[in-house]
Amino acid sequence: QVQLVESGGGLVQPGGSLSLSCAASESILRFNTMGWYRQAPGKEREWVATITQGGSRAYSDSVKGRFTISRDIAKNTVYLQMNSLKPEDTAVYYCQAADYDTGDFWGQGTQVTVSA
């Protein structure tokens, strides 16, 4: 069973930065895509960013230009660097790994709170 463990969440002031990590229990190159999603209280989970097996990246309009997804293949880890954070970025952030043959895997989530 694939395990994804997120870390790096916390409380930050508006305009600040945080970096999230997602450590996988096996090679991240196994997965077709890896990504980050978030869920704010009372809202549905929404897509934030994706990095493909080949290294291509995509972002939702709400975070484009502020967030950067990256990976360290040797460490089986995907990162989300979040800059210029806004209160509306407050949410639980989840790491996702997609294997088109076997399905999606999810981490347990990490809380990000942006507040003065």
N, C-alpha and C positions, 0 to 999 in steps of 0.2 A: 504494500500500500504506500503510495506516494505521500510524503509529509512535506508541508510548506509551513515555515515558521516565520511570521513577521515580527519585526522589532523596529524601534526608533520613534514610536509615537510619543505624544506628550502635549504639554501646554505651551503655546507660543503667542506672542503679541502680534497683532496685525502688522504686516510688513516684514515679519520675520521669516526664518527658514527652518526647515526640518528635512532630515533624510531618513527615509524608510528603507528597510532591508527585508528581503524574502529569501530565506535559505531553504533550498530543496534537498530532499534526502537522496536524490540521484541526479545524474547529469541533466542540466536544463536543456541541452541540445536534443534530448529525447522528445521534447514538446514542440508542437507546431507553432504555438505562440505562448508567451507569458505576459501577464498584464496585471494592472491594478484597477480595482473597483472601489467605490465608496458608498456608504449608506448613512445618510443623515437621519436624525430622529423624525419619524412620521413620514419618511419618504422611501421610495423604492431604491434598490441598489442601482447605481449608475456606473457606466464605464468611464475610466479616467485615461488610461494609456495602455499601449500594447507594444511589445517588441517581438518580432517574428524570429523564427529559427535562423533566417538569413541575416538578421540584424536590422531590418527595417523597423521604423518606429511610427506610431500614430498617436494622436492626442485628441481628447475632446476639446471642443471650442472653449469651454469654460476654463481650461488650464493651459491651453496652448501659449507658449511664450513664457510661462512661469514654472512649469514642471518639466523635468527631464527624466526619462526612463533609461536605464543602462543595465549592463550585466557584467559579471565576472565569471566567465565560463569555468575557470579553474576552481573557483570557490562555490560553484553551483548556486550563485546568488544573483538576484535581480534587485535593483535599487530604484527608488523614486526620490529624486531631489526636488523639493518643493520650495520655491522662493516666492517672495511678495505675497505671502499668505494673507487671506481675507477671512473674515468671520464665516462667510458662506462655505469655506473649505472644511469647516468643522464636520467631522463624520468619523465613522469607523472605516478604516481602509483595509481592504482585503486583497491578498495576492491570489492570482488564478493562474493555473497551468492547463493548457488545452492540448489534449492528444486526440486527434481527429478519429482515431480508431477505438480508443478506450474511454473517452469522455473527459470531463473537466475535473480538476482537483482544486480545492480551496484551502487557504489558511484560516486561522482562527480569528484574524482581524486584530488591528491595533488602533487605539483611539487617538485621533488628532483633534485638539481643541484650539481654536484661534480666538483669543479674547484678550481684552485689555485688563 
